[in-house]
């Protein structure tokens, strides 16, 4: 099977689109570049489809590499037949390859191996084929050397047959189907853990049982974590008789013989000793993989929404990292997010210098012409917000509470130390809070996505897969929005299509030495940035007020000639065409179609000419929490309060209602209608009204509902 056949079989996408996409990927084109600027080649495939092709390409290459290793190993053993080679080459999954390789894997000293050393393989072959003399009579011939009795000979033959049965790919495949349909997962508390305070969060799994194929992702991952923490023991089981019957149907095939009882015994031993442990572990591993995929998809969706959160834009911002004893760290940032001042105020206990703090806030707002205030949502956030809102400023100032998850991670990172070598972690954390208000995407790319706080069980899932998926989400978001070439940090530039960390540092170094970059063409002067990197990156980089107005748009430089021809045909300069809807409406895109450029690209060009460089994100909106709530003790049954969705899972969403603990809106309480996908009802950062259903002060848990709330 060829790579393109493999991809088409798994995606059912048109052949031409698959072939061309694979070609572009082989040429080191990125997913964002292919999706945006090679629509004619791919048949207008979107990022999701192209990403799937990319994943399948990697999977196929891994499969081919494993096939080569297996073939080489079997050949070195002198056991590679033409038929076996064909079977391995035809295998369409790693599981099939491993099943075919299993009989040839070097094993430890097994019971079957010992029996072979005693010369009992011919007896096993005779029993397995159910031909020849009576088993007991035949066994007598093997009573010699290390074999002392006929019973010992027969048991050795059974051991060999059991291994043969366990290594039969057909048997394993049938058992996998049995487990896939009928397996149940059970959890039982480990003795002594019933009263352990730390174990109580898993108490619903102290005695739990359900079909494995119906176990939701979050529940399976929770049980696996409980097992890892030695709170419960997990088992995956099927009806033993059903499993044995399925194996016997393959092995015995209704051929009567006096050796049948011994084959029956071999089937039983193969299942109990070899097949059940292997296939049950495999079933749990497969279920875990599916749970990982589901959890990672939820995390990815949340991360995308967070990164594409509404930016306030280029404003002068005062950032506050609130606190009690250590005070509130204040930073003042200019329009570009540069730090221009920092100090502490102590409005809360134990110092309670609120009057002094208010005076200082008013002074800083005036001195640095502050337009907005960003307050972190951690410790002392509500008290700090109340203080700021009651302060009478001499100018209009917008006040926002900002999610500070991961700010402490950033403040201690090498990126933060490089940005602010002369300041401590408290200053860096406050800067991060302020910058998040101005542009969430530009600031959050500096933080490991796992530390941003929008996933569940992120430390329990496949870490390599998680990193790959989250990096792809960040790259997609960065290129969707576009990046200001002259202000972007190395962290942000590093996610631009075709750039990467090394070239990002080179761009920043070039800016530092030469000053502001005036055009996209100038990028080619950056060290080690060649034609390929330029092709992949240029259209995602914006040059604001540069030499060429098209450099501040998403139009690729390779299409500038078309735009210039359009402007020439209309008798105007390109600068007059940009943003002029009346002139753009006169353009007939079909007139400019060529071999490489078709209607999809031309349609994108016209849209971009109307609103060049338009930020696709919404603008930051005003929100205020209930003044009644300060701690969980203030939350009462039946009250309705405003909140912000701050995390989404498969079983519901969590809502920040202005206190330390977020409340859960279970999926059943999202709407009067049945909800199968939480994301169809709510989005991250959405402002909602919620009703309190239950408050568990001991476990610090709040149950909320959006049903019937206006």
N, C-alpha and C positions, 0 to 999 in steps of 0.2 A: 504494500500500500504506500502510495506517495504521500508527501506532506499535504499537498492540496486536497487529495482525496480524503485524508484524515480530517482536515479542517472542515471541508464541505459536509462530511458525514455527521460531524458534531454540531454544526451551525445551521446547515441548510441554506446558506447564503449563496447568491449567484456566483458561478464559477469565475467569471471575469473579475468581479470585485475581489474575490479571495486571492486569485493569482496575482493581481496588481498590488494588493495590500502586502502580500508576502514579499514581493519584489522590493517594495518601498522599505519594509522592515529590514530586509537584507542589506539595503543601502544605508542603514542606520538612521532612517527617518523616524521621528517621534510620533506618538499617537496624536497629540494635539495638532501637529503640523499636517499630518496625513488627513485628519478629519476636516480641517479648515481649508487647506490649500491644495488638496489633490482630489477634490470631489468628482471630477470627470473620470479619473482613473479608477476610483473605488466604486463608482456607481452611487455616490452620495451616502456611503456608510457613515454612521455616527461614531462617536468616541467609544461607546459601550461595545459596539460590534467589532471595532478595530482592536480594542483591548482584549476581547475574547479571542480573536484570531492570534494576537500576540501570545496569549497564555497557552493556546493550543499548540502554537509553534514551539514554545519552550517544552511543553509536555511531550511532543513528538520527538524532539531532539534528545530528551532524557530517555525516552523509550528506546530509541535507536542505539544510544550509547550502552544501555543495559543489555540489549540484544547482542551487541558485539562482544561484550564482556562474557556473557553466558556461553555464546558459541565458542569463544576461545577456550574457556575453561573445560567444556565438554570435549572439545577436540583434543586438548592436551591429555585428557584421560583415555583417548582412543575409543570413545563411545559415541561419537557423532555420526548418526546415520543420515541418509538423504531425506527420509521422511521426517525425522526429528528436526532437522535443519529447516525444512519447509514449514513445519508447524510453528517453530520459533519465529521465523521471518514473517509469517502470516498473523501472529499474535497482535491484537489491537490494544492490549493493556499490559501494564506492568504485572498485574495479578496473573494473567495468563502466562507470561514469560516465567514468573517465579514458580508457578505450578509445574511447568514443563522442566524446569531446572532442579526442582526439589529432589528427585531420585539421585541426582549427580552431585549434590552438595556434600562436602566433606562433613562427616558427623562425628560426634563424640562416641565413646564406647557404649553403644546401645545394646538392648537385649537381642535385637535381630542381628547385630554385628557379631555378638558372641556366638549365636547359633550358627551363623555362616562359618565362623572359624572352626566350629565342630563338624563341618561338612554336612549340614542338614538342609541346605538350599534345594537339592534334588527332591527330598521328601516334601518340602513345602510346595514345590512346583507341581508335584503329583497330586497333592491334596487340593491345591487351588484349581487345577484343571478337572478335578473330580473324575479321574480315570485311573486304571490300574487295579492293584490288589486291594484287599481290605486294609484300611489305615493301620490297624494294630499289627497285622501281619507284616506289612511293608516296613513298619517302624523298627521291627526286630533286626532288619539288615543293617541299621544304622547304630546298633548298640555295639560300639567299639571305641577305643581310645578314651576320650574325655566324656563320651556319652555312656552312662552306666545302665540305664533302663529304657524300655520302649516308651514309657510315659514321659521321660525326659526328652526323648527324641521328638515325640509328638508336640510337647510344649514348645520346644525350640522351633519346630515348623510353624506352629501357631504364631510365635513371635515374629517370624519372618513374614508370614502372610499379613499380619497386622500392619507391619511397616509398608508392605506393598499397597495395601488398601488405603492407608493414610496418605500415600504419595500419588494416588490416582487422581488426575486432574478432574475427571468426570465426577468422582465421588465428592471431591471438595466443592465443585460448582453446585452440585445438588444440595449439599449441606448448607452452602451459603444462601441458597434460595429458601431453605427451611428456616434459617435464622432470620433472614430478611423479612419473612412474612409473620413468623410466630414467636420470635424471641421476646422475652420479658426481662426487664432490668429490675433488680430488687436491691434495696439498701437496708441494712440492719445495724443498729448502733453497737459500737464496741463496748463491751462490759466495762463499767466504771465511768463512761462518758455521759451517762444520762443526767447526772447532777453537775457536770462541769459547766460553769457559767459561760466559758468561751464557746462551748459547743451548742449552746441554746439557739443560736441563729440558724442551726441546721436541724432543729428538733422535728420539723415535719418529715424529715428523711430517716428518723430513727427506726421506723417500720414502714417501708414504702415499697410499692410494687406497681408496675405499669408496663404496657407493651413498649418495647424499645423504639419501634418505628413511629410511635405517637408521642414520644417524650420530647417536649419542646426544648429548643436550644438552651435557653437560660436555665431550665431545670436540670438538664443533663450536666451542664458545666458546673452548676452548684453542687450536685452530688459528687462529681469528680473532685471538686475542691474539698468537699467534706472528707472524701476518702484520702486525699493527699495529706490532710491535716489529722489523719488517724482518728476521725470521729465515727465513721461508718465503714462497713465492708460492702462492696458492690459485687453482684453476680449477674451474669447474663445467661439465661437458661432457656431451653425449649423442652417440649415433651420428649423424653428419652426414647419412648417406643416409636414415635413418629420419625425421629431422626434415624433410629436403627433400621426401620422398615425402608426408608428412602435409600440407605446405603445397600441393604441386602438386595433390593430390586436391581441394582447395577451389578453387584458382585455375583449373586447366585443365578439369576435369570432362569429360575424354575427348572434347572437341570438336576434331576434326582441322582443321588449318589450316597454311598456309605460315608463319604468324607464330609458331607454337608454339616454335621454337628461341629466338626473342627473349623469349618469356614465360618459357621455361626459364631463360634467362640472367638475367632480372629476378628470378625466384624465388631463384636462387643468390646474386645480389648483395644482395637484400633480407635474406636469412638471414645472410650473412656480415658485411655492413656494419651492418645495422640491427637485425634481429630477435635474432640470437644474443647480441650484447652486452647488449641490453635484457632479454631473457627470462632469460638465465643470471644476470644481476645480480638480477633480480626473484626467481628461484628461491632464490638464496642469501639474499636479504633475507627471504623468507618462512620459510626454514629457520631463520634467525637469530631471527626473531620467535617461532617455535615453541619454539626453544631458550631464549629469554628467558622465555617463559611457564613452561616446565618448571622452570628455575632459580629463578624468582621464587616459584613454588609451593612448592618445596623450602625456600627461605629463609623463606617465610611460615609453613610448618608448624613449622620449627625455632624461629622467633621466638615463635610462639604457645606452644609447649612451654616455652620459656625464661621468658616473661613469667608463665606460670601455674605456674612452679616453686614448690616448697614453701616457704612462709614460716615463720620461727621464731616470729614474732608479737612482741608488745610486751614485749621483754626489755631489760635493761641490758647493752649489748654493748661489748666492747673490740675495736676494729678495728685490724689491723696491715697496713701496706703494707711488705713485707719488702725488704731491700736489703743490699748488702755495705758498700762504702766510705762511702756516705752514711747508713748505718744503717737501722734499722726505724722508720718513723713510726707512733706509737701514738696512737689517739684513744679517748676514753671517751664513750659515748652513753647518754642516758637512755632510758626506755621509749618515748618519742615520737621517738627518733632525734635529739634535740637534742645538740649538742656541749657537753660539760661540762669536758673536759680534753684536752690534747694535749702530747706530748713525744717525744723520740727515745731509742732504746737502740742500742747498738753491739755485739751479741753475736758477730758474724762478723768474718772477716778484712777489713781489716788490724788493726782495733783489738782484737778478740777479748775483749771485756769481758763474757763470758757470765755470770759470777757476779753482777756488778753488774746485768746485765739481768734475771736471774731474781729478784733481790731487788726490783727496780723493778716487775716484773710482779705479784709477790705483793702488794706494797704497793698498787698501783692496783686490783687485783681486790677487795681488802678495803675500801679507802677509798671506792670508788664502787659497791660491792655488785654487781659484775659477775656476770652469769649465763651469758654465752656469749662465746667469743672467735672472731672471724672473721679468717682469715689469707688474704691475696691469694695467688693461685697463680702469681705471676710469679717474677722473680729472687730466689733465696735462700729460696723458699717452703718447700722440704723441710727445710732446716736450721732455719728458724724454727719450723716445726711440731714438729720433734723437740725443740727447746728448750722449747716451751710444754708439750708432753705430759709431759716429765720433771719439770716444775715442780710441786712439792707445794703446792697451794693449800689454804687453810684452809676453803674452802667448795666445794661441787660446782659445777664449771664445764664446760660443753660446749664442745668445740673443733671448728671447721669450717674446711675449706679452701674458699675462695670464688673462683669465676671472676671475674677482675678485668678482662676484656676491655672496653675502652671507658672505664675509670675515668680514664685520662689525658685522654681527649677531654672527659669531663665536667668534670674539674678545671680545664681551661683555658677552659671555656665561659662565656658571659654568665650562664647560669642559676646556675652555681657561684659566679661573682663576686658575683651579687646575693644569694645565700644566705649566703656567707661573705666579705664585703668586706674583712675584717681579717686573713684567713689566706691563706697561699700555696698553690700547687697541691699540695704534698705532703700538707698537712692535708686538703684537699678530697678528694683521691684516697683517703685512708684512711677518711674519713667515708663515701664512696660504697661502699667494701668492706664496712664494718660495716652500713650500711643495707640493702645487698643481702641480707644474711642475714636481717634482720628482715622485709623485704618486697621481694622482687625486682621485682615489678611497679611499686610506687611509686617505686623508684629508677631502674629501667631506662628508664622513659618520658622521663627527662630527657636521654637520649642518643640521637643519630641511630642508628636501627636498623642502618644499614650498618656502624657501628663496634663493634657488640656481638660480632661474630666467630662468627656461626652460619650464614653463607652461603658460597657459592662463586661466584666470577666476578661478584660484585655490582657491581663497577665496570665490567663489560663489557656488562651488559644495559641495556635501555632505562630510563634513569634516571627519567623521568617516570612510566612504568608501575610501576617498582619503588617509588617514593615513594607512589603512590596505593594500591598493594596493602599495603604495610607500615603505612601510616597506618590503613588499614581494620582490619588485624589488631590493632594497638595499641588502637584504639577498641573493637573487639569484646571484647578481653580485659578492659579497664578496666570496661566496662559489665557484663560477665559476673560479675565479682567484686563490683562495687559500691565506692563511695568514701565514706570518713568525711568528712562535710562540714566538720567542725571541725579536722581535722588534715591534710587533703590539701594538697599543694603546688600552686601554680598550674599546673605541668606536668601533674600528674595530673588536676586538675579540667578542664583544657583538652580532655581526651579524652572527657569525659562527654558523652553524647548531648545535643545542643542547647546546650552551653555555649560551647566555643571559647576561644581565648587571652584575648580582651578581657574577656569576662564572668568568666573565671576570676580575672583580676586584680581585678576589681570585687568578687568574693566575698571574696577575701583582704583587700582594703582594708576592706570592711564588717566582717569579723571583727576586724581590728586596731582599728577605731574603736569598735565596739559590744560586743565581747567574744563569747563563745561563742554560736553560733546555737542556739536552743532548739527550733525546729520547721521543717519543710519550708515551711510557709506563710510563714515569715519571709523566705524567699528572694525573695518578691515585693517586698520593701523594698530589695533590692540594685539599685543604679543600672543602668538599661537592661535589667534582666531582666524581661521581660514574660510574658504568659500563655502564649505559644507556647513560649518557652524553658522555662518552668516545666513545661508539659505533657510536653515531651520529656525533661527531666532529672530531675525530682523523685524518681521511683522508683528511680533509680540512685544517689541520694545518701542516705547513712545519717546519722541524728542519734542518736548513742548517748546513752542516759539523758536523752532530751529530754522535752518536755511530752506527747507522744503516743507510746505504745509502738509503734504501727504505723510511725512514722517511721524505725525501725531495722529495717525489713523491705524486701523487694522488692515489696511490695503498692503499687500506684499509688494516690495520693490520690483519684483519681476513683472508686476501688472501696471507699473507707473506709465509705461508707454501707451497702454490702452486708455488710461485716464487722460493723458495728454492729448491723445487723438480725439477723444470725446470733447474736450475743451476746445481744441482747434476747430472741430466741425461746427461747434456752436459760436465760434468767433470770440471766445473769452479766454482769459488766463485761468489756469488751474485754481488759483486762489479764489477767483470769483465764482467758480463752480461749486466749491466746497460749502455745504450748508444752504445752497440756493435751491429750494424745492421746485420752484417754477422751471428753472433751467434743467434740473435733473429729470423732471417729468417729460421733457422733450426728447430725451434719449431713448432710442430703440435698441435694447440690448442685443437682439438677434443680429443686428448689423455688425457687431463686433466679435461674433463667434468665430473661433478658429479651431485648428486641430487640437491644441492643448487647452484652450479656454472655451468653456461652454456656458450655458445659461446659469447653472448653479453658482459658478464663480462670479459671473457678471452681475447676478442678482445681489450677491453679497457686496460687491463693489459699490453698487448704487445705494444700497442701504447705508453703507459706511460713509459715503459722500454726503448723505443727508445729515448724519450726526456723527462726525468723525471723533474717534476716541471716547465715545460715550461709555461711562462706567455703568455696567449692567446691574449693579447692585442698587437696592433701595437706599434711601437716605435715613439716617438715624432719627427715630421718633421719640417723643416725650413719654415717660411712664412714671407713675408714683405708687409706691406700696401703701397699704393700709396703715394709718397712723396708730391704730389700736394694737398692732402686733410688734412686740419687741423680742419675746422669747416664746418657746413652745408652750409655756404655761399660759400664755395669753390666747392660745388657739382654743376655741370652744366649739362644741358640737353644733352643727346647723348654721354657723356663720358663713357668709359669702364674702370673699375677698379677692382683690386683683392679684395676678401672678404672672410670671414669665416662664415659659417652657424652657428648661435648661438641660434636659436629657430625654432621649427617646429610646425605648426598648421595644421588643416584640410584644411584651405584655402590658404596655401602657406608656405613660410619660411622667416625668418628674417635673414638678412646678415649684419654682422659687417664689415663696410668698413673703419674703422680706425678713426671714429669720434664719438661723443657722441650718435648720433641718428643712430639706425640700420635701414636699408631699407627693404621694403617688396617686395619679389618676389611672386606675386599672382600665384596661381596654374595654371592659364591659360598662364602664362609667363615662366613656368619652361621648357617647351619642345615644339617642333613643333607638337609632337603627343599628343593625348588626355591623360591626367593624372587623374586617379581616386584616387590615393593614393600618397601623397607627399613623403612618405618614400621610394617609389620605385625609386625616382629620386635623392634625396639628403639625406645626413646623417648629424647629428650634428658634428660640427668641420670640416666639409668638406671644402677644399679650392676651391673656385669658382671664375670665372670671370663674372662680371655682367655689364649690360648696364643701364644707368640712363634714365628712361622714363619720370619722373616728379619729381619736387621738390616744396613742399608747405612750404615756409619759415614761414608763419604765424602759421600753425598747426604743424610745425616741422616733416613733413612726407616726405619720399622718396619712390618713386615707381621704382622698378628695374626689369630687365628681364634677363633671361639666354638664351633666344632663339637667335640663330644665333651668339652667342659669342664664340669665339675660346678659 
